[in-house]
Amino acid sequence: MAEDGGGIGIIDGVDDAAATFAAVRPRLFGIAYRMMGTVADAEDLVQEAWLRWQTYDRASVREPAAFLATTVTRLAINELQSARVRRETYIGPWLPEPVDTSADPLLGAERGEALEFAVLTLLEKLSPTERAAYVLREAFDYPYAQIAQIIQATEASARQLVSRARKHLAEERRVREVGTSEKRRMLEAFLEAAQSGDMVELEKLFTADIISYSDGGGLARASRIPVRTRTVVAKYLRAFANRFWEGTVHIVESNGEPAAVLVRDNAVVAFVTVDATADGIRRLLWVLNPQKLARIPVPA
């Protein structure tokens, strides 16, 4: 009987650990995804945090949510340092992996900051520690004292890291952004002009300094260098209009904002979103790498 009682205690402990972890898992995934930019990497970090939580002396942890957030953030900082080395050899531009947020099944974040596709792309230019501080503050509203503990820095340093990250992003996005409804309108207008190869309409929609980034990862046909300027991007789109758009185009919600997917043979083969300002579309962001499209559901 004593042995049975001990076994039950172990099972209860595991169940309690699992319940505690499940309650904070959406936030852990939200942190990890914003840090890494891909679902697979985020899931790996969350799984590693779970393994560590299982074997840790949980009785010594006063605040499990804070402990687990610290664990996944530090894992992300370390992993991002090695991931950047891998991305240096990536074929063509590297873009984040889009996520379906129409039902928000995994991200579960209280706030949508640091989730937009264009912002995630810009976060790649921050150091891992800067990125962590920015994500924790802007997306999850952690107090600076707690951010300092998580990233193992002083509170003053944490404030400086967040301030530096904000400044860098502000410099990159120094023009006024548009709201969701206007972004959707511009996306729809772009899709209509792109599918018809209408250069005049495309040029009207673009800012003079527009840049088009295409992430094929060497697994799909895509430009391996960014395409720049209004006229060049319009000509580029017109050149492949006849063959590229075969299939059906759907407007979806991805990363909390409107985007479009191209479906062919019941599979998503392309994703595109726009970074739009009051002056027009300044960035086109294409994901063509099939590994980054595999988790996007085919619209009904």
TAMO-V636391 format. One record per pair of residues at least 6 apart in sequence whose C-alpha atoms are under 6 Angstrom apart, sorted by the first residue. I is the first residue (numbers start at 0). J is the second residue. If there is no record, write none. Layout:
# TAMO-V636391
i=<I	I>
j=<J	J>
This chain:
# TAMO-V636391
i=<25	25	25	26	29	31	32	36	37	37	48	69	76	90	90	91	92	93	94	96	98	98	99	100	100	100	101	110	112	112	113	114	115	129	132	133	135	143	144	147	147	147	175	176	177	177	183	192	192	194	196	196	198	201	202	204	205	205	205	206	206	206	207	207	208	209	209	209	209	209	210	210	210	211	211	211	211	212	212	213	213	213	214	214	215	215	215	216	218	219	226	246	246	247	247	248	248	249	249	250	250	251	251	251	252	258	258	259	259	260	260	261	261	261	262	269	269	270	270	271	271	272	273	273	274	274	274	275>
j=<105	106	107	108	106	41	41	95	95	96	71	149	127	216	217	223	214	214	214	291	253	254	253	253	254	255	252	138	137	138	138	254	254	160	161	161	141	154	154	153	154	157	276	276	276	277	257	200	201	240	237	240	233	233	229	279	229	279	280	279	280	281	228	229	228	227	228	229	281	282	226	227	282	225	226	282	283	225	284	221	222	285	286	287	221	287	288	288	288	288	232	262	263	261	262	260	261	259	260	258	259	257	258	259	258	271	272	270	271	269	270	267	268	269	268	286	287	285	286	284	285	284	282	283	280	281	282	281>
